[in-house]
């Protein structure tokens, strides 16, 4: 109905406005005002039925770009809402036992020696947050209200290991497993809005900085050095004219896809081996528990 009024009003004003007297123009002007009101009402109606994407569906990922672990905004809030200071979860009582101390594995980060070292140096561990966060009650009312939920809603939600890792990555801004508690608290505070909600941009910034550092260290110090090997091989092959000697059409175009695939497999294979070793150590029946005071 409003669309019909708009069309008639525009046609009338366009065809006869210049030939009518001022008294005759008044009904047409009223029709024009009515058409404007109808357009506003139509716009409001369309906006009211437009689908709204929930911000709670936002997904955050690990700093390690090859890691498949991820967490939704609700899962992140479920971790952050259970503590205000890192000192609340700094202590832990569960330890893994590693038989080969020279082997590089994630189980190394859960040993008693690692915990005692962290305590001596005044830093808190990723492992400690992994162990303690699921046992702590959710108590941040403002954080829960920022996404339209209550403390009770989050209290029923399980704390996932993936969410803890995503949160710790954003706090430490790397893949590191240790952070000073004062710095941890400072960065956590920066992730919160003045109203007490989670600042998505600030949280993502911590993750992005960590991802950038991981990528840089991967290329300079880690398995990304495989890429450097392939770069050297490519320069050597071009120098001696290897591609011309092989005389296979477009073989040089296959070099970089193969190089990147080999580098990616080298990185992911290392991660998978470390995760398997960590799982074995944690599930071992010889796992220790600290004596209670």
Number of C-alpha atoms within 10 A of each C-alpha: 7 15 12 10 16 19 12 15 20 14 11 15 16 10 9 11 15 10 9 11 9 10 8 11 17 12 11 18 15 12 19 20 14 15 21 16 14 18 16 11 13 15 11 12 11 10 11 10 8 9 8 8 8 8 12 14 11 12 14 21 24 25 28 20 12 12 12 9 16 19 22 18 17 21 24 24 24 30 27 24 24 23 18 14 16 21 15 14 22 21 18 18 14 17 23 24 22 22 8 9 10 8 12 14 21 20 23 22 21 22 20 19 14 14 23 11 11 18 14 9 10 14 20 23 25 22 25 21 22 21 18 16 23 19 12 16 17 25 19 20 16 17 23 23 14 15 16 10 14 17 19 13 12 23 17 11 13 13 21 17 18 19 26 25 25 25 28 30 26 29 24 22 22 23 21 15 17 19 19 16 18 15 14 20 16 12 18 22 16 15 22 17 14 10 11 16 19 26 16 15 10 17 22 16 15 23 27 19 16 23 22 16 16 20 17 13 14 15 15 12 10 14 18 20 15 18 18 15 12 18 15 12 13 17 11 12 15 13 10 10 11 13 16 13 9 10 9 9 9 9 11 15 9 9 14 14 10 12 17 15 11 15 21 16 12 15 16 14 12 13 16 13 13 18 15 13 18 22 14 15 23 20 11 13 10 12 14 15 12 10 6 5 3
